[in-house]
Amino acid sequence: MNRIKNIIEGREVEALLQATIDNIFVNGPVSISDMETLSYIKYYHAKLFERYKQSILLASGLFYKPLNTEAKNLKELILQDYREVISTNLAGNYTPMQADLLKSVDKNNVFSFSAPTSTGKSYVFRRLIESSEHDVVIVVPSRALINEYYLNLTKSIVDTSINILTYIDIINRAHSTRNVFIVTPERCGMIFNHVNDLRIDLMLFDEAQLSDEMSVRGLYYDGLVRRCYHSFPEAKFVFAHPFIANPDAQIVKNHLTGQYSDSKAYSFRNIGQMFLLYNSDKNKYYHFGIDKSIMGGTRTDCYFDPIERAIHTNGTVLVYMSKSKVVNYDFLREYDRYVRMCPEINAEIVDDIIEELKQYTGGNTSETGDYYSRFISLLRRGIVIHHGSMPLRTRSLVEKFVNNKLCRLCFSTSTLEQGINMPFDVVLLDRFESSKPLAIKNLIGRAGRSSNKDDFDIGYVVVTSNVNMTKLRNILLEESKIKDYSSLDRQDALDEDFHDYKEAINNHTMDDRFNLPPVVLQRVVEGDGSQEVRNVLDIMFDKGGNLIPKEKYKDIASSAATGMQKIYERSLGRILGDGEKNVFNTAIQLMLIRLLFHATFKQLCRWRYYNASRLKERKQREKKGLKSDHLTSAFVTGFSDLPKKDLPVFSIFKGTKAKDVSYDAILYDTYDFLDKLIDFKLGELFYAAFMSYFEKNQDERAERFSKLLRYGTDDSRYIWMIRYGLEFEDIEKLNAHIRSIDANGIDFYDSIHDVPEKDKEVIKRYIN
């Protein structure tokens, strides 16, 4: 039997549709085969599907859709009554799963659950956040997801007395009643500086499967959960995961068991999906079903191209591929046929987004010029790239581009795995990591986003080989589980560099003010460590206590980097390897340039490109009439996380001609250095080292330098602006319109109302 072929050819389709609706009425929308069946009938027999649409939507529990209030049969009457009960009790049109989730959170202090994507958990989260009386902390795995939460919450929470912050700080005291913090696990560590200032009602850990990573992030994650549970015992803890079968693992592994701890695995589905195989040699698509015993084991000819169809109907296609393929633009060759289907878009919003990206990144759109950004140029044709090394502001503009339905093709890495609500009609898996089944399930959940329309939403998932077709079937039919133990409780490969952290977390001895183990802090500022801190201060300040001028940067750069390397090595308790030294020195170089020259992100990127592409030398040769095509790029150490003991020495442009240096590669690499290493890891360590030294020795240079390292300035007015979320680019535009600023709030001049909306976006919630 081949159900798909029977549906396409019209064999007993109405009887099958009725049986499918009956099955959903009894069991709920839990069967992937039921949802596939509905998708095929909707596509190939639209008129028949329309006659039964009301029953389908009701049986599926899609009570938030605009449904007809007149029931046609007893089943519809029962479901209409069920919908009314939920609506009355919860004051909203929730699905049965959403209603149960709200009930479970309400009656438990700790609740861990899993659910497929597109089941509307974000709608439930907004209800929980908005109904909380006091502070809320939302922990998410990526900056991209922070941005999505921030945009959604600032739209839904119109009460500006509620601070919505993407960092942990206590600001706007005179005008705020409570705080909603949206942070990554790493940045959530700052919460322990403010334990006595906060009254937390809810700790929400979204995409909590991050804790399953056998990495430093997994260790930090579990440590954060345990420390928060210890520091905020009155708060509710909610853990959300996609697709996993054992959400109770989160409770077990972090010892959160108790009378009011519970977990549930929801399997309700809100959308239908079709699965297709693409044969690139024949340029042909085939349908296939996931459960062969129900849908059939053979592939069936598909008579439409889902990608071409999406492009020509203003739909959006996501192609998941490796980061190297994305940043090297290999997709332009591999998917040339579809790329050529995307004409230029002439629209004011596209012009505005491109111009804003050019101003922020320093990239140009002239293909023959220097600083050329192919990433920005492709937006003109509705072609987007998305990955974890894109600057947050850049990523925000890209997501704005997609959500305004301007995107036709999106080539992305696994950043879109983590629950980002960007709508796609088709998901093509160019890369298939069967060793990461949860990631695959999460990615295909991007195909077909649930809408509020009076319709049954469907999406399309495409694989590119028979092997991957088989792998996908296995993944979707097997349960996915996360570990029910933590690296904090076991000996593993992370022990050498992170033993001190594990000990401090397990013994509740972390220094909350600096978010460091006490033994690390002691190594850095006691004895010889204290002298090394002083040596750096002697390099960075003149005898009069003034920071050295930028003109002397080249004179002190090497010795300052050496001094700071010694401090970092003390924190680790070992010497850095050669590869680690190269990465560390590049980070310190960027840190000092930003500090001494007040360089913006755009200026840092252009400076690195200028050196990497040997631009000065090429221009000089061209003036003399000499060729420069033979010149190879300069050696440029790329980003890597630290510590990483076996890291080799490497250049990101090895074997590249100087004229072919990619500005986009510089852009992404620079952001990685700033965001993942300098601002977070090294910045926090050095802030702790120099501030501790100041407190012990009252050396004002140390206090000043610690502020410079954390904020890029020691000007108290600028520091307050940064604490309110402004970047230096924002300060340049807004400083003249701010009368005063402190912990209590911002007092603006009337001229703030004349500032363009996009320029005051970052501070509009503080304009009273």
N, C-alpha and C positions, 0 to 999 in steps of 0.2 A: 504493500500500500504506500502511495506517495500522496499525502494530504495536500501538499503544496500544488502538485500537478492537478489534482482533482479540483481544487478551488479555482485555479486558473482556467481550467476547461469547463467549469460550471457544473460539476457532478454533485447533486444533492447538497448544494451549498446552504440552502435555507435550513434544512434539517440539522446540518452541522452547526450553523450559527445558533439555532435554538438550544442545542445540546451544550454548546460552549457557555451561553448565558446561564443556563441552569447550573452548570458546574461552578461558575463564578458566584452565583447566588448562594450555593451551599458552602463552598470552601473559601470564598473571597478571591481577589485577583492575585493569586500566589503562584500560578503555574505559568512558566515561560511559554509553554506550548499554547495555552489559551490565548495569551497576548499576541503571539505570532499569528495564530488563526484569525483573530480579529483584524490584525493589520492587513493580512492578505485579502480578506473579504472586503475590507474597506477600500483597498486600492483597486481590486479587480471587479468588484460588484457594488459600486458606490450607492446605487439606488436602493438595492436590497438592504444594505447597511443602514442607510438613512431611516428606513422604516423601523428599525430596531434600536436606533441610537439612544433613545431615552432609557430603554431597559438596560442597555450596556453601561451607560454612565452611572445609573443608579446602582446596578449590581456591583460595579467596580468601586462604589463608595466615593465617587468624585462629587461630593456634595457641595463643593465650592463653585461648581460650574452653574451657569444660569439654566436650570432645569425647568421643564414644564410642570406646573403644580397639579395638573390633572392626571391621575393614575389610570392606566389602561387595563390593568389586571391586578389580581390580589398581591402578587409579588411586588409590583411597583408601589401599591398602597402601603405595604409593610415597610418598604425602604423609604418612602416619603415620610412615614411616621417616625422612623429611626432618625432620619435627617432632622426632623423638627425637634426631637428630644435633644439631640446633640446641640443644635442651634440655640435652644432655650437655656440649657444647662451651662453652656460655655460662651454664650453671647457671640457666636460666630459660626460660619459654615465650615466645620472641620470634617475631614475624613474620619472614619472609624479608627484608623491607626493614630492619627493626630490626637484624637480625643483620648485614646488610651494612654498615649505618651504624656499628655498633660496631667492626667489622673495619676500616673505612676510617679512623675516628678513631684507632684504635690504631696504624696503620702510617704515619700522616702527622703532620707538625708543624702543618700548616695544612690544614684541610678545610672546604670550603664546599658546602652542599647545599640542595636545595629539596625539599619534599614537601607534598602536600595536607594540610589540617587533618584531624584525627581519625585520623591514622595512628600515633599513639602515640609521637611523638618525645619527649614529656615523660617517658615511662617510661624511654627510653634515657638522657635527660639525668640522671635521678635515679641511674641506674646509674653514669654517668661521675662524677657529683659524689660519690657515696658511696664509690666505689672509689679516688678520688684520695688520695694520701698527704699532700699539703700544701694550700696555700691555693687556693681557687677563686673566680673573679670571674664573675658572671652579669650581663650588660648587657642591659636590656630597655627598650622605648621609653616605658613609662608607669608611673605609680605603681600603677595597678590591677594590672598584671602583676607588679610587685614583690610586692604583697600576696598574689597567688595562689601565687607561688613560695614565699614565706615560710611560708604556711599548710601547703602540701604538704610542704615540707622539714622543718618542725618536727614534723610527724606521722611522716614516714618515717625521720628521723635521730634516734633516741632517745638517742644518746650525747651527753650535755650537755657533754662536753669539746670539742665542735665548736661554735664560735661561729657562729651564723647571724644575720647583721646586714644591715640595709637601708640602711647607710651605711658609709663607709670609716673605720675607726678601729681602734686597737690597744688592746683592753681585756681584762679577765678573764684576765690573763696567767698567774696562778698555777693556774688551773683548766682552761685551754684548750690543746689540742694543735694546732689549726689553725682557719682561718676560712673561711666561705663568705659572700661579699659579694654582695648582690643590689641593683643600683643602676641608675639611668637614666644615659645617657651624660654628662649635665651633672654629676651628682654623682660619677661615676666619676673626674672630674678630681682629686679629693682623694687618689687612690691614689698620686700622684707625691710626696706628702709622706712616704710610708712605703716607698719603694723598698727601702731597706736592712733594713726590718723584716719583709718578706714574702718567701715562697718560693712562687711561684705555679706550680701544675701546669697549670691549665686556665683559659683565657679563653673564656667561652661567650657569643656574641653572638646572642641570640634575636630573632626578628622583624627580621632585619638589613636588610630592605628599607628601613628608615628612612634608611639612608645615601643613598637615591635622591632624597630630598627636595631640591628646589632652594630651600633655605632656610638659615637660620643653623644649625638643628639638623643638617642634612645635613653642613654644613661642620665643626661640632664633632665629629660622629660619625667622619668620616674622620680628623680630627686625632687623636681619641682612639685609634683603631685603630693609627695610625702611631706615636704616642708609646708606646703599650703594647708594640708589637712591638719598638721600640728599647730600652725600659727593661727588658723581661722576655723576653729572647731564649730562655730555656729552657722557656717555657710553650707548651702546645699552644693553638692558636687554632681555634675551631670557629664557623662562621657558619651560622645556620639561617634559611631563608626559606620562605614558602608559595608554591607554584605557579609560581615563575619558571622560565624555560627556560635561563637563563644564570647559574647560581650562581658560575661562574668569574669573573664581573665583579668580585666582591668582592676576589679575589686580584689581578686585573690592575690595578684602579684604585688600590689601595694598595701596589702593588709588593711583594707577598708571594710572588712566584714563587720556586720553588727545587726541589731534588730531591725533597723530601718535602711538596710542596703538591699538592692534588688537589681535584676538585669532581665532584658528581653531581647530576642532576635525577631524583628519584624520582617516578613517576606512579601508584604503587599507591594504591588507594582501599579504605578499611575499611568504608564505609557506602554504602547505596543512597539515592537521592533521587528524589522526584517533583517535577515542576515544574508549577505551576498559574497560570492567569490569572484574576484576580478582576474582574468587572464590577460596580462598586458601584451603577450605575443599576438593573441587573436583580437585584442581590444574588445573583449566580450565579458558579459556578466552572467552569473548563474545564481539562482536561489538555492539555499540549503537550510534545512531545519536543524535545531539544536538537539532535540531528543529524537533520534532516528526511529525509535519504536512507535512514535506518534506521528511525526511529520514526514517520515520517509528517509531512507538512507542514501538515496542518490540525489545528485544535484539536478536542478531543473532550469531550463533556459529562461533567462530574464530578457524581456523585450524592451527594456529601457535602460538608459545610463543614469544612475542616481546622481552622479556628480554633475554631469552636464545639465540634467534636469534642475538640480538645485541652483546652479549658477544662472540659468536662464529664467528662473522664477524668483529671483532675488532671495534665494536661500543661502545657507552658509555651510561650508564643508571644512571639517577639521581633519588634517592629515597628521597622525602621530608618528614621529620619527626620532632618530638619535640627535643629540645636540650638535654633533659634528656636522651632520647633514644640514641642519637648520642654519648654523652660523656660517657654514661654507657655501650655502646657497646651492647645494646639489639638487635640491628639489626643482630648480628652474629647468634643469635638463631632464630629470626623471619624469616630471609632470608637465612638460612643455605643452602638450596638447590642451590641457585644462588652463594653464597659465595664459595661453593665447586667446582663450575665450573671455578673458576679463578686460574689457575696454577701460579707458580712463574715465574717472568719475568727475564731472564738473559740478561741484556743489560747494557752497560757501563754508559749510562745516568741515569739509575735507581740507579746504584751503587753510582754515583756522588751525586745525589739528597739526597739519604739516608745518605751518609757520611756527607754532608753539614748540614743536619738537626740534626744529632747526635752532631756535633761540636757546633752548635748554641744553641740547647736546653738542651744538657746534657743527653738526653735520650739514653738508650741502646736498643738493639734488642734481647737480650738474655732473654727469657721468665722466666727463673728460677733465674735471678739475680735482684739486686736492680736497681732502676732508669729505670725500664723497660717501654718503650713507645710502647704500642700496635699500636698507630696511625702510628708510623714510620714503624713498622714491617709489617703492612698490605699493605703498598705501594709496597712491594716486589711482591704482588699478584695482583697489579693493583686496589686495594681497597682503596678509598680515603674518608676521612671525611672533612667536611668544615662547619665552623660556625664562628660567630663574635668574639669569644674569642681566636681565633688562632693568634699568633703574626704575624705581617705584613710580616716579612721575611719568616716565615713558610708558610703563605698563598701564597706568591709569588711563592715559590717552588712547592706547591701543584698545583697552576694554571699552572705553567710551565709543570708539570707532565701531567695534563689533556690535555693541548693544544698540547702536543707532542704525543697525541693519545695513551698514556700508560694506561689510566684509563679505567676500565671495569665497576665498580660500584662506585658511589659517594653517600654517605649518608650525607645529608645536612639539615641545618636549613634554615630559611628564608633569610639568607645572600645572597643566589643566586636569591632571588626575585628582587634585586635591580640592574638589568640590567647588571650583569657581563657576559661578552661574553665568556662563557665556553660552548662548543658545546655538546649537548646530543641528542641521537637518541630517547630515551624513558624517559618520566618523570612519575614516580609513586607517587601518593599522598597518602602516608601512614597516614599523618595528614591532616585533612580537616577542616579549620576554615571558616565556611560559614559566620561568622560575619565580615570577612575581604575579601570581594569579589574582591577588587582590587589586593590584595596580591595573591589570587588564579589565577586571570587572568595573572598576571605577571609571576608567577611560570610556568604555562603551556606554556607560551611563550618561555620557555627554550627548549621545545620539537621541535627539527628540526630547525637548524640554517640555514639561507640563505647563499648559497655558490656562487662562481663565475663560477661554472661548467655549462656546457650546459645541464641542467637538471631541472626538477621541484622538489624542495626539499620538503620532508615530514617528519613528526615526529609522535610519538605515545604518547598518554596521557592515563594513567591507573588509575582507582579508584578501591577501594577494597570493596565496598558494594552497594546494590541497593539504599540505602538512599543517599549515596554520588553521585551516578549517577544522581539522581533527583536533588540534590542540585547543581551539576555542570551544568546541563542543565539550571536551573533557573539563575545562576550567569552569564553564557555566553550570555543569551538572554536578560538580564536586563542591563540598563544603570548604570554605576558607576559614582557617583559625589563626589566632595570634597566640604568642607564648603566654603562659600563665605564670612565668617567673621573670625576675628582673636581673639585669647585670649587676645591680647594686648588691645582690645577695649571692653572687657567684664569682668565682675566679675566672677571668677571661683575658683576652689579648689586650683589653683596654687598661689593665691594671698598672702597667709601668708608668704611664704618663698621667693617669687619673686616679691612682690609688688614694691620694690625699683627699680628693673630692668625695670619693666613695665613703671613706672613713668619716669625714665631717658630716655628710648627709645622714649616714646611718646612726651617728652618735649625737645628732642635733647640735653640732658645735660650729656650723658655718657662721662666719662673721657676716651678719645680716646687712651691716652698713655698706660693706664693700663686696658682698657676695663672693667671698673667698674663704677657703679653709684657713683657720688661724695659723697652721704650720707654714703655709705658703706665704702669708703676710709676714710672718716672723723671718723667714729666709730672705725676703726682699728688703726689709728695713732694719734688721738687726745686724750688728757687727760690721763686717766688710760690706754687706748689702747697703747699709746706711752711707758708707763712703762712696759707693758707686752711684747712688742717687745724687749725692753732693757733687760728684764729678760732672754729671750731666748738667746740673744747674750752673756750674762754673763755666761750662761750654756755652750754654744758651743765654747767659746774662753777662753784661759787662760789670766792671768793678763798682759802678754806681747803682747797680741793681736794675738796670734797664735791659729789656730783651734786645738781643743783637739785631741790627738792622738787616733788611733783606739782602742788601748788597754783600753781606759777608756769608751768605748761605753756602757758597762753594767752599769757603775756608773751614767751615765747621761741620759740614754734612757728614763726612766720613767718621770723625771722632764722636759726633753725637750718636750716630747709628751704632757704633761700637759700644758706647756706654749704655745705650738702651738695650742692646743685645745681651749684655752681661746681666742686666736686671731681669730680663725675660728668662735667661738661662737659670738664674737663681730660683725663679718661680717654678721651673720644671724640675730642678735638681739635677740637671745634666747639660752637656754641651750640645749645641745645635749641629746637625749634619750640614754638608755643603749645600744641598738643595734647599734645606730650611733657611740657611743663612741668606741665600739669594732672594728668596721670597720675603724674608724679614726685612732685609735692607731696602728692597723696593717699597715695602709698606712704610718704613720710616721716612724714606725719601718723599713719598707722597704726603705723609703726615706733616713734615716740616715745610714743604712748599705751600700746602694749604694754610698752615699756621702763619708763616712769615709773610707770604705774598697775598694772603686773603683770597686765594684762588678759588673760583667757582668750579663746579663740576665740568662745565664746558671748557674752561681754561686748562684744567688738568688733562682732559682728553686731548685737546689740541697740542699741548706741550709734549705729551707722550707720542702722538702721531708725528709731530715735527722731528723728534729724535729718531723714532723707529724707521721712518721713511727717508731719512737723511735729506730732508727737504732743502735745507740751506745749501748743502753740497750740490744737489741736483740743479738748483736755480743758478748757482754760480757757474756750473759747467754749461748750462744752456745759454747764459749770457756770453760766454766765450765761444759759442758755436760748437761745443763738444757734446757728444752723446752721453747719456747717463743710464741707458737701458740695462747696461751690464752690472750696475751697482746692486749689491745684495743688501737686504735690510740690516739694520743694527740689531745687536743681541738685546732681546727684551724678555726679561723674566716674567712669566705669567703668574696669575693667581693660583695659589693652593692653600687649603686650610692648614693651620698649624695648631699643635705640633703634628708632624708626620715624619717619623724617624728615618724611613728609607726613601725619602723624596729625592729624586735625582736632580741634577742641574739641567734646566731646559729653557729654550727660547720659544715663544709662541709663533715666531715667524721664521723658523729654521728653513732654509732653502728658498725663501721668498725674495723676489726682486724688490728693491726699495720702492719702485713706483707702484707695485702691486700690494703694498701694505694695506690691510683692510681697516678703514676707520671704524667700522662697526665692531670689529674684533677688539680694537683699543677701547671703545666705548664700554663694551660688556666687561672686559677684564678690569678696567678702572673701577667700575661700579662694584665688582666683586671684592676688590681690595678695600674699598671704602666701607662698604656695608657689612661684609662678612668677616673682615679681619681687623681693620683699623677702628671703626666706630664701636664695634661690639667687643671683640676679644682683647685686642691690645689696648684699646682706649680705656677699658674698664680696669685692666691690670695696672696701667701706668697712672691712672687717676688715683687708685688705691695707694700705690707706692709713694707718690709725691704728696698726697694729702696726709698720709700717715706720718711721713717725714716732717711735714709742717707742724702737725700736732705735737710731735715729740721735741722738735728743735726750734719752733717758732721762726723758721726761715721763710719770710714772706715770699721769696722767689718760688718756693715749692707750692704754696697755695695758688699763686698766680699761674704757674706752669700747669698745675692740675686742671685749672679752669680752661686754659688754652687747649689742653689735650681733649677735654670733654666737649667743649663748645666751639672751639676754633677762635675764641675771643675771650678777653678778660674784662671787657666793658660790661658793666652790670646791666645796663639798659638792653644791650644786644643779647645778653644771656637770657634775660626775661623773655625777649621776643622768641628766641630759640626754644625756650621752655614752653611757649604757647604754640609751638609747631611751625614757626616760620623758618625757612631756609634763608641763606644770605641773599639769594636772588629775590626773595620776597621782601626782605628787609630794605633793600635798595628802593623798592617801589612804595613801601608803606611807612617807613620811618617818619617821614615828614608829616604824616597824618595822625600820629600818635602823640597825645599830650603827655601822658604818663603811663607807666606799666609796672605792676608789682604782683605779689601773690594774691591780692584781692581782686584784681581785674585790670582791664585796659580802658583808659579814658581817651576817647578819640576827639580830634577836632572835627568840626562840621564838614570839613573838606573830604572826609572819608566817603561821603555819599556821592562824590563826584568821581571816585575811582572806578574804573571798569570792573564789571562783575567778576570776570575771570581772575583779575589781580587780587581781589579781596576774598576770594573763595576760601582761603585757608583760615581767615579770621572772622568770617561773617557771623558765626554763632556768638561771638563776643561783642558784637555791635548792638548796644542796648538802645 
